[in-house]
Amino acid sequence: MTGVATTLEYFPAVAIVAPLTEKKAPYAFEERAQDYGLVATTYHCREFAPHFSKLARLSFDRVLWFSPDTPPSDISRNAAGRLLQMLEEKFLVPSRIVATAEGGIAISFVDGEKYADIESTNVGLILGVVSNRKSGTGGASAWEIDPSPAGISEAFDRVQNFFHPS
């Protein structure tokens, strides 16, 4: 049996949502491992399920990689999974998850002219960037994120405050 590789449609960008006091009910979706035909049921909030699914596909779907020579490493996928779980706990919904040119994984947020991402690199670093695409408004700001839960939470707060200043 021969298979045809194709890119699955990825949902359009989702606006960043402020944390909710009450979480929405999760739902189940099936994730099939490409090589093994295994089915695992995973529970995530409806807004996060497509992101977890895309993250899982980044481990084997070469079409999703920036370059066939630089796939996301186990290190970057594991870190991106932890980041996505923490985002789900805060209900901070990303716009997209993509493989980066260096082989890492970026979790990005877009709202109009504002852009932010948190990237897990293939060597284990976690980086953040915020940028206002409007000319003359200060450009981009990038920083290294402390991989501790407190450091990651602080980065999420920085991203959320960038989009929704207090």
PyRosetta script that sets phi, psi and omega in degrees:
from pyrosetta import init, pose_from_sequence

init()
pose = pose_from_sequence("MTGVATTLEYFPAVAIVAPLTEKKAPYAFEERAQDYGLVATTYHCREFAPHFSKLARLSFDRVLWFSPDTPPSDISRNAAGRLLQMLEEKFLVPSRIVATAEGGIAISFVDGEKYADIESTNVGLILGVVSNRKSGTGGASAWEIDPSPAGISEAFDRVQNFFHPS")
pose.set_psi(1, 130.2)
pose.set_omega(1, 177.8)
pose.set_phi(2, -108.7)
pose.set_psi(2, 141.8)
pose.set_omega(2, -179.7)
pose.set_phi(3, -106.3)
pose.set_psi(3, 157.5)
pose.set_omega(3, 176.8)
pose.set_phi(4, -112.4)
pose.set_psi(4, 126.0)
pose.set_omega(4, 178.3)
pose.set_phi(5, -81.8)
pose.set_psi(5, 136.6)
pose.set_omega(5, 178.0)
pose.set_phi(6, -148.3)
pose.set_psi(6, 156.8)
pose.set_omega(6, 175.7)
pose.set_phi(7, -88.6)
pose.set_psi(7, 124.6)
pose.set_omega(7, 176.2)
pose.set_phi(8, -76.1)
pose.set_psi(8, 144.9)
pose.set_omega(8, 179.5)
pose.set_phi(9, -62.1)
pose.set_psi(9, 134.8)
pose.set_omega(9, 178.6)
pose.set_phi(10, -108.6)
pose.set_psi(10, 138.2)
pose.set_omega(10, -173.3)
pose.set_phi(11, -62.3)
pose.set_psi(11, 151.1)
pose.set_omega(11, -180.0)
pose.set_phi(12, -64.6)
pose.set_psi(12, 165.3)
pose.set_omega(12, -177.8)
pose.set_phi(13, -56.3)
pose.set_psi(13, 143.3)
pose.set_omega(13, 178.9)
pose.set_phi(14, -114.7)
pose.set_psi(14, 134.6)
pose.set_omega(14, 179.2)
pose.set_phi(15, -66.9)
pose.set_psi(15, 151.0)
pose.set_omega(15, 177.0)
pose.set_phi(16, -67.6)
pose.set_psi(16, 137.4)
pose.set_omega(16, -177.3)
pose.set_phi(17, -116.0)
pose.set_psi(17, 136.7)
pose.set_omega(17, 177.4)
pose.set_phi(18, -66.4)
pose.set_psi(18, 151.9)
pose.set_omega(18, 179.4)
pose.set_phi(19, -56.6)
pose.set_psi(19, 142.8)
pose.set_omega(19, 179.6)
pose.set_phi(20, -102.8)
pose.set_psi(20, 153.1)
pose.set_omega(20, 176.9)
pose.set_phi(21, -81.1)
pose.set_psi(21, -26.0)
pose.set_omega(21, 179.5)
pose.set_phi(22, -121.5)
pose.set_psi(22, 123.5)
pose.set_omega(22, -179.6)
pose.set_phi(23, -76.8)
pose.set_psi(23, 149.3)
pose.set_omega(23, 176.4)
pose.set_phi(24, -76.2)
pose.set_psi(24, 154.9)
pose.set_omega(24, -178.9)
pose.set_phi(25, -65.5)
pose.set_psi(25, 134.3)
pose.set_omega(25, 178.0)
pose.set_phi(26, -75.2)
pose.set_psi(26, 164.7)
pose.set_omega(26, 173.0)
pose.set_phi(27, -137.1)
pose.set_psi(27, 161.1)
pose.set_omega(27, -176.6)
pose.set_phi(28, -94.2)
pose.set_psi(28, 146.7)
pose.set_omega(28, 169.7)
pose.set_phi(29, -141.9)
pose.set_psi(29, 153.2)
pose.set_omega(29, -178.0)
pose.set_phi(30, -94.4)
pose.set_psi(30, 139.6)
pose.set_omega(30, 177.1)
pose.set_phi(31, -122.6)
pose.set_psi(31, 120.5)
pose.set_omega(31, -179.9)
pose.set_phi(32, -101.0)
pose.set_psi(32, 131.2)
pose.set_omega(32, 174.1)
pose.set_phi(33, -78.0)
pose.set_psi(33, 126.2)
pose.set_omega(33, -171.8)
pose.set_phi(34, -55.2)
pose.set_psi(34, -49.2)
pose.set_omega(34, -172.1)
pose.set_phi(35, -83.1)
pose.set_psi(35, -21.4)
pose.set_omega(35, -170.7)
pose.set_phi(36, -110.6)
pose.set_psi(36, -12.4)
pose.set_omega(36, -179.2)
pose.set_phi(37, 66.1)
pose.set_psi(37, 19.0)
pose.set_omega(37, -179.9)
pose.set_phi(38, -80.9)
pose.set_psi(38, 150.8)
pose.set_omega(38, 177.2)
pose.set_phi(39, -120.6)
pose.set_psi(39, 128.2)
pose.set_omega(39, 176.2)
pose.set_phi(40, -125.1)
pose.set_psi(40, 134.3)
pose.set_omega(40, 178.2)
pose.set_phi(41, -96.1)
pose.set_psi(41, 128.5)
pose.set_omega(41, -177.6)
pose.set_phi(42, -125.3)
pose.set_psi(42, 143.9)
pose.set_omega(42, -179.4)
pose.set_phi(43, -110.1)
pose.set_psi(43, 125.9)
pose.set_omega(43, 177.1)
pose.set_phi(44, -146.6)
pose.set_psi(44, 157.4)
pose.set_omega(44, 173.3)
pose.set_phi(45, -59.9)
pose.set_psi(45, 147.0)
pose.set_omega(45, -176.3)
pose.set_phi(46, -50.9)
pose.set_psi(46, -39.8)
pose.set_omega(46, -177.7)
pose.set_phi(47, -70.7)
pose.set_psi(47, -21.0)
pose.set_omega(47, -176.3)
pose.set_phi(48, -99.6)
pose.set_psi(48, -20.5)
pose.set_omega(48, -177.0)
pose.set_phi(49, -53.7)
pose.set_psi(49, -45.4)
pose.set_omega(49, 179.7)
pose.set_phi(50, -64.8)
pose.set_psi(50, -30.1)
pose.set_omega(50, 179.6)
pose.set_phi(51, -72.4)
pose.set_psi(51, -41.4)
pose.set_omega(51, 176.4)
pose.set_phi(52, -65.5)
pose.set_psi(52, -37.9)
pose.set_omega(52, 178.1)
pose.set_phi(53, -63.7)
pose.set_psi(53, -44.2)
pose.set_omega(53, 178.8)
pose.set_phi(54, -64.3)
pose.set_psi(54, -40.9)
pose.set_omega(54, 178.1)
pose.set_phi(55, -59.2)
pose.set_psi(55, -42.0)
pose.set_omega(55, 178.2)
pose.set_phi(56, -64.1)
pose.set_psi(56, -40.8)
pose.set_omega(56, 179.9)
pose.set_phi(57, -67.9)
pose.set_psi(57, -26.3)
pose.set_omega(57, 179.3)
pose.set_phi(58, -64.0)
pose.set_psi(58, -17.4)
pose.set_omega(58, -179.9)
pose.set_phi(59, -77.4)
pose.set_psi(59, -21.4)
pose.set_omega(59, -176.1)
pose.set_phi(60, -135.5)
pose.set_psi(60, -17.4)
pose.set_omega(60, -174.6)
pose.set_phi(61, -89.4)
pose.set_psi(61, 98.6)
pose.set_omega(61, -176.3)
pose.set_phi(62, -60.0)
pose.set_psi(62, -26.5)
pose.set_omega(62, 179.6)
pose.set_phi(63, -62.5)
pose.set_psi(63, -28.0)
pose.set_omega(63, -178.2)
pose.set_phi(64, -84.2)
pose.set_psi(64, -12.7)
pose.set_omega(64, -179.1)
pose.set_phi(65, -77.4)
pose.set_psi(65, 146.8)
pose.set_omega(65, 177.1)
pose.set_phi(66, -62.2)
pose.set_psi(66, -41.1)
pose.set_omega(66, 178.2)
pose.set_phi(67, -143.1)
pose.set_psi(67, 140.0)
pose.set_omega(67, 178.5)
pose.set_phi(68, -62.7)
pose.set_psi(68, -18.5)
pose.set_omega(68, -179.9)
pose.set_phi(69, -85.5)
pose.set_psi(69, -12.2)
pose.set_omega(69, -176.9)
pose.set_phi(70, -131.8)
pose.set_psi(70, 70.6)
pose.set_omega(70, 177.5)
pose.set_phi(71, -72.4)
pose.set_psi(71, 155.9)
pose.set_omega(71, 174.3)
pose.set_phi(72, -62.0)
pose.set_psi(72, 134.5)
pose.set_omega(72, -179.8)
pose.set_phi(73, -79.7)
pose.set_psi(73, 166.6)
pose.set_omega(73, 174.2)
pose.set_phi(74, -58.2)
pose.set_psi(74, -38.1)
pose.set_omega(74, 179.7)
pose.set_phi(75, -59.8)
pose.set_psi(75, -48.7)
pose.set_omega(75, -177.7)
pose.set_phi(76, -69.3)
pose.set_psi(76, -38.4)
pose.set_omega(76, 179.6)
pose.set_phi(77, -66.5)
pose.set_psi(77, -42.1)
pose.set_omega(77, 178.6)
pose.set_phi(78, -64.0)
pose.set_psi(78, -43.7)
pose.set_omega(78, 179.0)
pose.set_phi(79, -64.6)
pose.set_psi(79, -42.5)
pose.set_omega(79, 178.9)
pose.set_phi(80, -63.2)
pose.set_psi(80, -36.7)
pose.set_omega(80, 176.9)
pose.set_phi(81, -63.6)
pose.set_psi(81, -42.7)
pose.set_omega(81, 177.1)
pose.set_phi(82, -64.1)
pose.set_psi(82, -42.7)
pose.set_omega(82, 179.3)
pose.set_phi(83, -60.9)
pose.set_psi(83, -45.3)
pose.set_omega(83, -178.7)
pose.set_phi(84, -64.4)
pose.set_psi(84, -38.7)
pose.set_omega(84, 176.5)
pose.set_phi(85, -62.8)
pose.set_psi(85, -42.2)
pose.set_omega(85, 179.4)
pose.set_phi(86, -67.5)
pose.set_psi(86, -36.9)
pose.set_omega(86, 176.1)
pose.set_phi(87, -63.5)
pose.set_psi(87, -39.8)
pose.set_omega(87, 179.0)
pose.set_phi(88, -63.6)
pose.set_psi(88, -40.3)
pose.set_omega(88, 177.8)
pose.set_phi(89, -61.2)
pose.set_psi(89, -36.3)
pose.set_omega(89, 179.2)
pose.set_phi(90, -87.3)
pose.set_psi(90, -7.2)
pose.set_omega(90, -174.2)
pose.set_phi(91, 52.7)
pose.set_psi(91, 47.9)
pose.set_omega(91, 174.7)
pose.set_phi(92, -104.7)
pose.set_psi(92, 96.9)
pose.set_omega(92, -169.7)
pose.set_phi(93, -82.4)
pose.set_psi(93, 121.5)
pose.set_omega(93, 177.7)
pose.set_phi(94, -76.0)
pose.set_psi(94, 165.5)
pose.set_omega(94, 176.1)
pose.set_phi(95, -85.3)
pose.set_psi(95, -44.2)
pose.set_omega(95, -176.6)
pose.set_phi(96, -152.6)
pose.set_psi(96, 161.6)
pose.set_omega(96, 170.3)
pose.set_phi(97, -128.6)
pose.set_psi(97, 127.8)
pose.set_omega(97, -177.3)
pose.set_phi(98, -140.1)
pose.set_psi(98, 156.4)
pose.set_omega(98, 170.8)
pose.set_phi(99, -77.4)
pose.set_psi(99, 144.8)
pose.set_omega(99, -179.6)
pose.set_phi(100, -97.9)
pose.set_psi(100, 168.9)
pose.set_omega(100, -179.6)
pose.set_phi(101, -61.4)
pose.set_psi(101, -30.3)
pose.set_omega(101, -178.6)
pose.set_phi(102, -87.2)
pose.set_psi(102, -1.8)
pose.set_omega(102, 178.9)
pose.set_phi(103, 98.9)
pose.set_psi(103, -0.6)
pose.set_omega(103, 177.3)
pose.set_phi(104, -83.3)
pose.set_psi(104, -165.5)
pose.set_omega(104, 178.8)
pose.set_phi(105, -131.2)
pose.set_psi(105, 129.6)
pose.set_omega(105, 178.7)
pose.set_phi(106, -109.6)
pose.set_psi(106, 133.8)
pose.set_omega(106, 173.0)
pose.set_phi(107, -105.9)
pose.set_psi(107, 113.3)
pose.set_omega(107, -172.1)
pose.set_phi(108, -112.8)
pose.set_psi(108, 157.0)
pose.set_omega(108, 179.7)
pose.set_phi(109, -131.2)
pose.set_psi(109, 131.5)
pose.set_omega(109, 179.8)
pose.set_phi(110, -135.3)
pose.set_psi(110, 133.7)
pose.set_omega(110, 174.0)
pose.set_phi(111, -146.7)
pose.set_psi(111, 102.4)
pose.set_omega(111, -177.2)
pose.set_phi(112, 62.3)
pose.set_psi(112, -122.3)
pose.set_omega(112, -179.3)
pose.set_phi(113, -86.1)
pose.set_psi(113, -7.0)
pose.set_omega(113, -178.2)
pose.set_phi(114, -92.2)
pose.set_psi(114, 139.2)
pose.set_omega(114, -179.1)
pose.set_phi(115, -138.2)
pose.set_psi(115, 141.5)
pose.set_omega(115, 173.3)
pose.set_phi(116, -147.1)
pose.set_psi(116, 152.0)
pose.set_omega(116, 170.2)
pose.set_phi(117, -149.5)
pose.set_psi(117, 158.6)
pose.set_omega(117, 173.6)
pose.set_phi(118, -124.7)
pose.set_psi(118, 122.2)
pose.set_omega(118, -174.5)
pose.set_phi(119, -115.5)
pose.set_psi(119, 133.8)
pose.set_omega(119, 170.7)
pose.set_phi(120, -101.8)
pose.set_psi(120, 121.5)
pose.set_omega(120, -175.9)
pose.set_phi(121, -87.8)
pose.set_psi(121, 166.2)
pose.set_omega(121, 179.0)
pose.set_phi(122, -67.3)
pose.set_psi(122, -15.8)
pose.set_omega(122, -179.8)
pose.set_phi(123, -104.2)
pose.set_psi(123, 6.6)
pose.set_omega(123, 173.5)
pose.set_phi(124, 99.7)
pose.set_psi(124, -0.3)
pose.set_omega(124, 176.5)
pose.set_phi(125, -79.4)
pose.set_psi(125, 152.5)
pose.set_omega(125, 172.7)
pose.set_phi(126, -120.7)
pose.set_psi(126, 124.0)
pose.set_omega(126, -176.0)
pose.set_phi(127, -121.0)
pose.set_psi(127, 149.4)
pose.set_omega(127, 177.1)
pose.set_phi(128, -126.2)
pose.set_psi(128, 152.0)
pose.set_omega(128, 175.1)
pose.set_phi(129, -148.9)
pose.set_psi(129, 141.7)
pose.set_omega(129, 170.3)
pose.set_phi(130, -128.7)
pose.set_psi(130, 143.9)
pose.set_omega(130, -177.2)
pose.set_phi(131, -152.4)
pose.set_psi(131, 136.1)
pose.set_omega(131, 172.7)
pose.set_phi(132, -104.6)
pose.set_psi(132, 115.5)
pose.set_omega(132, -173.4)
pose.set_phi(133, -72.5)
pose.set_psi(133, -10.7)
pose.set_omega(133, 176.7)
pose.set_phi(134, -67.8)
pose.set_psi(134, 132.2)
pose.set_omega(134, -178.9)
pose.set_phi(135, -67.8)
pose.set_psi(135, 143.3)
pose.set_omega(135, 177.2)
pose.set_phi(136, 79.8)
pose.set_psi(136, 14.2)
pose.set_omega(136, -178.6)
pose.set_phi(137, -112.4)
pose.set_psi(137, 19.1)
pose.set_omega(137, 172.2)
pose.set_phi(138, 110.9)
pose.set_psi(138, -10.3)
pose.set_omega(138, 176.0)
pose.set_phi(139, 70.5)
pose.set_psi(139, -153.4)
pose.set_omega(139, -174.5)
pose.set_phi(140, -100.3)
pose.set_psi(140, 152.7)
pose.set_omega(140, 174.1)
pose.set_phi(141, -129.4)
pose.set_psi(141, 123.5)
pose.set_omega(141, -179.5)
pose.set_phi(142, -120.7)
pose.set_psi(142, 151.1)
pose.set_omega(142, 179.8)
pose.set_phi(143, -156.1)
pose.set_psi(143, 158.9)
pose.set_omega(143, 173.6)
pose.set_phi(144, -89.4)
pose.set_psi(144, 136.7)
pose.set_omega(144, -176.4)
pose.set_phi(145, -101.0)
pose.set_psi(145, 131.0)
pose.set_omega(145, 174.2)
pose.set_phi(146, -64.1)
pose.set_psi(146, 126.8)
pose.set_omega(146, -175.2)
pose.set_phi(147, -72.9)
pose.set_psi(147, 0.1)
pose.set_omega(147, 177.4)
pose.set_phi(148, -70.0)
pose.set_psi(148, 157.3)
pose.set_omega(148, 176.5)
pose.set_phi(149, -54.6)
pose.set_psi(149, -38.7)
pose.set_omega(149, 178.9)
pose.set_phi(150, -66.1)
pose.set_psi(150, -41.6)
pose.set_omega(150, 179.4)
pose.set_phi(151, -65.1)
pose.set_psi(151, -40.6)
pose.set_omega(151, 179.4)
pose.set_phi(152, -69.0)
pose.set_psi(152, -42.8)
pose.set_omega(152, 177.9)
pose.set_phi(153, -60.6)
pose.set_psi(153, -40.1)
pose.set_omega(153, 177.6)
pose.set_phi(154, -62.6)
pose.set_psi(154, -40.1)
pose.set_omega(154, 178.2)
pose.set_phi(155, -65.0)
pose.set_psi(155, -41.7)
pose.set_omega(155, 177.8)
pose.set_phi(156, -61.7)
pose.set_psi(156, -41.6)
pose.set_omega(156, 178.1)
pose.set_phi(157, -62.0)
pose.set_psi(157, -40.4)
pose.set_omega(157, 179.7)
pose.set_phi(158, -62.9)
pose.set_psi(158, -42.2)
pose.set_omega(158, 178.3)
pose.set_phi(159, -65.8)
pose.set_psi(159, -46.1)
pose.set_omega(159, -179.0)
pose.set_phi(160, -64.0)
pose.set_psi(160, -40.7)
pose.set_omega(160, 178.4)
pose.set_phi(161, -68.0)
pose.set_psi(161, -27.8)
pose.set_omega(161, 175.9)
pose.set_phi(162, -63.8)
pose.set_psi(162, -43.0)
pose.set_omega(162, -178.6)
pose.set_phi(163, -81.9)
pose.set_psi(163, -33.1)
pose.set_omega(163, -177.7)
pose.set_phi(164, -131.5)
pose.set_psi(164, 77.8)
pose.set_omega(164, -178.0)
pose.set_phi(165, -58.7)
pose.set_psi(165, 143.2)
pose.set_omega(165, -179.5)
pose.set_phi(166, -69.1)
pose.dump_pdb("model.pdb")
